[in-house]
């Protein structure tokens, strides 16, 4: 089965066929239904045609033994002999014994068949040479893309190491500037001023509204997180600014948070700027993973128009990686199935487009597909719904939409975090197994050849969470938005 009737396969060199014979991958063969057979060597074929079972084993007394040795001879099927008749220039027969008798009666390969084999061999080699030029161009593009990915990864890694060093230096400087510890006399003198209640409970803080600069005032009750949030909501603008300054000056880790928030606000997606997507406004919301992870029922209309296997309800399962650096998903759309990997981190707001790459297999022939044009944009909507635009090198552009699976009108229970990690681990392994090396191995195996051992990609080439040393490797996402 081919993905498109209008687009030829640019990777595999097709067979050259003429007068009932075909040539491909250095094989001159005849196809009988789904079976393909090369011409059997005359000596081997003659041995098959003239085989006679050995006589029964006898006892010392000359009688037929009860236990006979097993006859290991295995005769070929009828379609094999039908193909051999064609190879030897004879009219094929569908039943085995008559076909064997006809072959034995007219033993020998006609000169015309031998000449045809030579001609088809030469034509196929010329076509394969042209196809090899195309394949080499594809390999060169893939190597160039991988080199870019590695370059990006090295830059990300260097930036992360530098950032960690800066944070460590800032933390060390903060400890050096911290006030000296109080003496035992000062601690004892201070303790005489406290009540028993103050000694046995935590001392939270509140802000005195009489000054623009936040002032820490001891109180006798311990506030909950909800109470603290309520207090924060009641701060004046000047009080809030003062509090933020104190947090920034005394907590080096807050610097990264401030930078991220300011960047988000500058893009029009943060708390100070509301964005409109699909007619709905959102102001600084953060998507709770529990709202979008899980198993989805989806429909793929465009694929269903062309393939029966894609009709009806299909499945999609989505979870974040262990470090939440990426989204991983497994999909089965009937005609194609495979794994998706987001280019960036999980969404931080509803209706946010998430670029992704995908690798998969075609149903039926199980052919791999993994080119750089396999990409898409995924969007999680409110109410557990999802939509996406997707494209591939052979399946063109299409879309799918759906919602979290439900039972009795309610979403089905989520898998545990351990189960989710196991799923993602399996998807990563599947992703690494879909590559050029394994594609060629499988392709040769379909034609009865041996293309070598399968070889999965290393984690660095296909994942972003291999270890702390490697850091987050993010492919270049340029062009994703323009493609859709």
WORA-V307129 format. One record per residue. N is the residue number from 1. SS is DSSP state (h for helix, s for strand, l for the rest). PHI is phi in whole degrees, 0 to 359 (none if undefined). OMEGA is omega in whole degrees, 0 to 359 (none if undefined). Layout:
n=<N/N>
ss=<SS/SS>
phi=<PHI/PHI>
omega=<OMEGA/OMEGA>
This chain:
n=<1/2/3/4/5/6/7/8/9/10/11/12/13/14/15/16/17/18/19/20/21/22/23/24/25/26/27/28/29/30/31/32/33/34/35/36/37/38/39/40/41/42/43/44/45/46/47/48/49/50/51/52/53/54/55/56/57/58/59/60/61/62/63/64/65/66/67/68/69/70/71/72/73/74/75/76/77/78/79/80/81/82/83/84/85/86/87/88/89/90/91/92/93/94/95/96/97/98/99/100/101/102/103/104/105/106/107/108/109/110/111/112/113/114/115/116/117/118/119/120/121/122/123/124/125/126/127/128/129/130/131/132/133/134/135/136/137/138/139/140/141/142/143/144/145/146/147/148/149/150/151/152/153/154/155/156/157/158/159/160/161/162/163/164/165/166/167/168/169/170/171/172/173/174/175/176/177/178/179/180/181/182/183/184/185/186/187/188/189/190/191/192/193/194/195/196/197/198/199/200/201/202/203/204/205/206/207/208/209/210/211/212/213/214/215/216/217/218/219/220/221/222/223/224/225/226/227/228/229/230/231/232/233/234/235/236/237/238/239/240/241/242/243/244/245/246/247/248/249/250/251/252/253/254/255/256/257/258/259/260/261/262/263/264/265/266/267/268/269/270/271/272/273/274/275/276/277/278/279/280/281/282/283/284/285/286/287/288/289/290/291/292/293/294/295/296/297/298/299/300/301/302/303/304/305/306/307/308/309/310/311/312/313/314/315/316/317/318/319/320/321/322/323/324/325/326/327/328/329/330/331/332/333/334/335/336/337/338/339/340/341/342/343/344/345/346/347/348/349/350/351/352/353/354/355/356/357/358/359/360/361/362/363/364/365/366/367/368/369/370/371/372/373/374/375/376/377/378/379/380/381/382/383/384/385/386/387/388/389/390/391/392/393/394/395/396/397/398/399/400/401/402/403/404/405/406/407/408/409/410/411/412/413/414/415/416/417/418/419/420/421/422/423/424/425/426/427/428/429/430/431/432/433/434/435/436/437/438/439/440/441/442/443/444/445/446/447/448/449/450/451/452/453/454/455/456/457/458/459/460/461/462/463/464/465/466/467/468/469/470/471/472/473/474/475/476/477/478/479/480/481/482/483/484>
ss=<l/l/l/l/l/l/l/l/l/l/l/l/l/l/l/s/s/s/l/l/s/s/s/s/l/l/s/s/s/s/s/s/l/l/s/s/s/s/l/l/l/h/h/h/h/h/h/h/h/l/l/l/l/l/l/l/l/s/l/l/l/l/l/s/l/l/l/l/l/l/l/l/l/l/l/l/l/h/h/h/h/h/h/h/h/h/h/l/l/l/l/l/l/l/l/h/h/h/h/h/h/h/h/h/h/l/l/l/l/l/h/h/h/h/h/h/h/h/h/h/h/h/h/h/h/h/h/h/h/h/h/h/h/h/h/h/h/h/h/h/h/h/h/h/h/h/h/h/h/h/h/h/h/h/h/h/h/h/h/h/h/h/h/h/h/h/h/h/h/h/h/h/h/h/h/h/l/l/l/l/l/l/l/h/h/h/h/h/h/h/h/l/l/l/l/h/h/h/h/h/l/l/l/l/s/s/s/l/l/l/l/l/l/l/l/s/s/s/l/l/l/l/l/l/h/h/h/h/h/h/h/h/h/l/l/l/h/h/h/h/h/h/h/h/h/h/h/h/h/h/l/l/l/h/h/h/h/h/h/h/h/h/h/h/h/h/l/l/l/l/l/l/l/l/s/s/s/l/l/s/s/s/l/l/l/l/l/l/h/h/h/l/l/s/s/s/s/s/s/l/h/h/h/h/h/h/l/h/h/h/l/l/l/s/s/s/s/s/s/s/l/l/l/l/l/l/s/s/s/s/s/s/l/l/l/s/s/s/s/s/s/s/l/l/l/l/l/l/l/l/l/l/l/s/s/s/s/s/s/s/s/s/l/l/l/l/l/s/s/l/l/l/l/l/s/s/s/s/s/s/s/h/h/h/s/s/s/s/s/s/s/s/l/l/l/s/s/s/s/s/s/s/s/s/l/s/s/l/l/s/s/l/l/l/l/l/h/h/h/h/h/h/h/h/h/h/h/h/h/h/h/h/h/l/l/h/h/h/h/h/h/h/h/h/h/h/l/l/l/l/l/l/l/l/l/l/l/l/h/h/h/h/l/l/l/l/l/l/l/l/l/l/l/l/l/l/l/l/l/h/h/h/h/l>
phi=<none/253/294/219/285/266/244/289/287/269/251/270/282/289/286/262/237/198/55/86/250/224/224/198/50/65/234/259/219/240/259/243/66/271/260/240/224/277/286/283/303/301/294/294/295/297/296/293/289/255/296/234/300/294/293/295/288/249/277/298/277/89/262/292/290/291/259/259/296/286/281/273/292/236/280/279/284/298/294/294/290/297/293/294/300/294/301/262/76/246/288/289/239/277/262/290/297/299/296/295/294/295/297/293/289/235/273/142/263/297/297/297/292/296/294/296/299/297/294/295/300/293/297/293/297/295/294/295/296/293/295/295/298/294/297/293/298/295/299/297/297/295/295/296/296/295/297/296/300/295/297/298/297/296/295/297/294/297/295/293/297/296/295/296/295/296/296/294/295/295/294/296/295/295/292/291/270/292/297/295/294/287/286/298/295/294/293/293/296/292/294/290/270/265/276/296/297/292/284/255/229/293/251/282/225/222/255/279/284/277/224/290/271/302/237/276/236/289/232/263/235/266/274/278/298/297/295/298/298/296/297/298/296/270/292/284/300/292/295/297/296/296/296/298/298/295/297/297/287/253/222/296/294/289/299/297/296/298/299/296/292/295/296/296/297/297/277/85/240/268/299/270/222/264/249/245/224/54/85/243/259/225/235/69/285/245/288/285/307/295/276/233/284/134/256/246/260/228/236/232/303/295/293/295/293/253/226/297/298/267/285/82/277/242/243/212/232/230/212/279/289/299/260/59/278/211/256/243/214/243/227/221/256/84/284/224/212/167/230/251/221/291/284/237/285/300/291/248/200/297/59/264/292/242/294/214/249/213/227/196/222/274/292/88/275/59/281/284/223/201/286/290/276/281/209/183/232/253/226/269/254/295/73/72/258/214/213/201/251/215/213/208/293/242/258/58/267/204/229/217/209/181/210/303/298/233/224/58/81/235/301/292/302/288/289/293/298/294/297/298/296/295/298/298/299/294/293/298/296/298/301/292/278/261/205/299/301/291/298/291/299/294/296/290/295/296/256/82/264/233/260/106/277/291/218/279/294/286/306/296/281/231/225/235/228/290/194/292/291/282/75/268/265/243/296/291/267/299/98/296/297/294/291/236>
omega=<178/179/186/178/184/183/180/177/183/183/183/175/184/179/171/186/178/175/177/179/178/176/177/177/177/179/175/191/175/179/175/186/178/184/177/183/171/180/179/177/186/181/180/180/179/179/178/184/185/183/176/180/179/179/181/178/182/174/178/180/179/179/179/182/179/180/182/176/182/177/184/181/178/181/179/179/183/182/176/182/176/178/180/176/179/179/183/172/182/178/184/175/185/181/191/188/176/179/180/180/180/179/183/181/182/185/179/181/179/181/182/179/179/179/179/178/180/182/180/179/182/180/182/179/178/178/180/178/177/179/180/176/178/180/180/176/178/179/181/178/180/179/178/179/180/177/177/179/181/179/178/181/179/178/179/181/180/179/180/179/179/180/179/178/179/179/180/179/179/179/178/179/179/178/180/181/181/179/181/179/180/177/179/179/181/180/180/179/180/182/181/182/184/175/181/180/182/181/188/179/178/182/177/181/169/185/176/185/183/184/177/181/181/179/180/182/181/176/187/181/179/182/174/178/179/179/178/178/178/178/180/180/183/181/172/181/181/178/180/178/179/179/179/178/180/179/181/182/188/182/184/181/181/183/180/179/179/181/180/182/179/178/179/179/181/179/178/183/186/183/184/181/181/179/181/179/181/175/181/181/178/180/173/179/175/184/176/181/181/181/184/180/176/184/183/165/183/173/183/189/186/177/181/178/186/182/179/182/183/181/175/183/178/189/175/180/190/175/176/174/184/180/183/178/183/171/174/181/175/182/175/181/179/181/174/175/180/187/174/175/181/177/181/182/177/184/175/176/178/176/180/180/183/178/177/172/179/174/183/181/177/179/178/182/176/181/180/172/188/183/182/176/176/184/180/177/182/181/174/181/176/175/178/180/183/175/182/168/188/178/178/184/183/185/178/182/175/180/172/180/180/182/177/181/182/175/183/177/180/178/178/181/178/172/179/180/178/178/179/180/178/179/182/179/179/180/178/179/178/179/183/181/179/184/185/182/182/176/182/177/181/182/179/179/180/181/176/180/178/184/181/180/175/183/179/175/174/179/183/183/186/184/180/186/184/177/183/182/185/178/183/180/183/177/179/183/182/177/180/182/182/183/182/none>
